[in-house]
Amino acid sequence: MCRVVKTFSYNKCCLLWVVAFALLCSSCGGRRGAKSADLSLLQRVDIADVATADTIDFGRVRPGEVLTRSLTLANDSQSPVLIVGTDTSCGCLEMEYPKEPIGSGKVVEVKLTFYSSGYNYFAPRSFYLNTSAANEPKRLVVTATMVQ
């Protein structure tokens, strides 16, 4: 009978440690070193201003690298803007963007990915954001310097 009591006490202690560890992990959010992004430090692109083309520079890139740049899209218009799609002059660029409208005066973070595989040199490419703000798309010029 004493042996059963000791086993029960040992299991209870293990359960207590598991619960304590789970609480510790959940209080951290489950992510080590995660920080909220400071949107003011990212390159800002006004999606309602289609008259100007913003330049996104990926810098020095080796062939085969996949690079991602974070940008902010700002809606400085008086009404919500919906990104309805993207077009590009090559298959090497891709953007992750919100599917819901961006409210007036709001700023959202997006990710632009450059797939450099197959490029020994890189001429500036155009990337277009088709939005509900204007009949013309917002043009981004993407540049990179390929290095060997």
N, C-alpha and C positions, 0 to 999 in steps of 0.2 A: 504494500500500500504506500509506503514511503517512496518507492521508486516511481510510482505513477505521479505523485505530487511533484517530484523533482522534474520529470519529463514535462509535465504541464507548465511548471515554472520556467523551464528552459524555452519551450515553445512560445510562451507569453513574452519572454524577454526578446526573442528573435522578432516576433511580430511588432513589438514596440520599436525596435531598431529600424525595421522596414518602413513603418509609418513615419518615423522621424526623418528618415532619408527622403521619403517621398515628399514630405512637407518642405524640406530644405530645397529640393529640386524645383518644386512648384513655386516657391517664393522667388526663385531666380528667374522664373519665366522659362526655364528649361534651355536657356541659351547663354553660353559663356561669352562674356565680353560684348553682348549686343548693345548697341547704342542707337538712339533714335536719330535719324538723319536730320541735319540742319539744312533745310531747303534753301537758306540764304547763301550757302556756299556753292551751290550747284549752278551750272550755266542756265540762265533764264531765257526762254523762248516765248515771245508773245504770239500765241496762235491766232489771234484776231488780226494781226498786222501782216497782211499778205504782200504788202508793197516791198518789204525788205527780205532778203535771204540771210538767215543766220548761218554761220560757219561752225561746224563741229570738227575739231582736230583730234584725231586719235594718236598723233605723235609718231614715234618710231615703232614700227611693227615688223616682226619677222614673219615670213611666209608660213602659213599653217596655224598661226595664233588665232584665238577667238577672244576678242576684246569687247567689253561692255562699258559704256559711258552712261552715267546717270545725268539726267537733265530735268529741269522743271519746265512745265508748260503752264503759262500764266494766261488767264482769261481776263483781259483788261476791257472787254466790251461790256455793254449794259445788259446783255442777256446770256443765258447759259449756252455753251458751245459743246457740240457732240462731235467727237472724232469718228467719222464714218468709214475710214479706211486709210491705207497708205499705199503709195506707189514708189518705185525706185528704178533707177537706171541700170541696176545690176541685181543679181540674186545674193549679193554678199552682205546686204544690210537688212536688219529686222528690228522692229520696235514693239515693245510691250507697252500698251497704253490702256487707260481705263475705258470700259465699255459704257459707262454711265456719263451723263452730261457733266461738264465742268462748270460750276456756278460762276456767276458774275463776280469778279474780283478774287476768285479762288486760284490756287496754285497747286499742281499735282506733280509728283515725281514719276518719270518714265525711264525706261532703259532702252538704249539704242545699242544693238550688237553688230559688230563687224566680224565677218568670217573671212580671214585673209588667205585661206587655202587656194592655191593656184595662181597667186599674184606675185610676180617678181617686181613689178612697179605698180603704182596706184595713181591714176589720174583722179582729180576731184569728181565725185559722184553726186548726183542730185537725189534727194529723198523728199517725198511730198506727203504732207498731211492733209487729207481731204476732210474738211470740217463743215459744220452747218453754219459757220460764221460768214462765209463768202462763197461766191461762185468759183473762185480760183483757189487752188490748194496753197497751203503754206509751204514754202520751199526751204529746205535745209541743204547746205552744201557740206559734204563730208570729205575730209582730206586725211591723208596718212602718208608717212614717209617709209617706204619699204626698205629694210636693211637685210643684209645677208648674214 
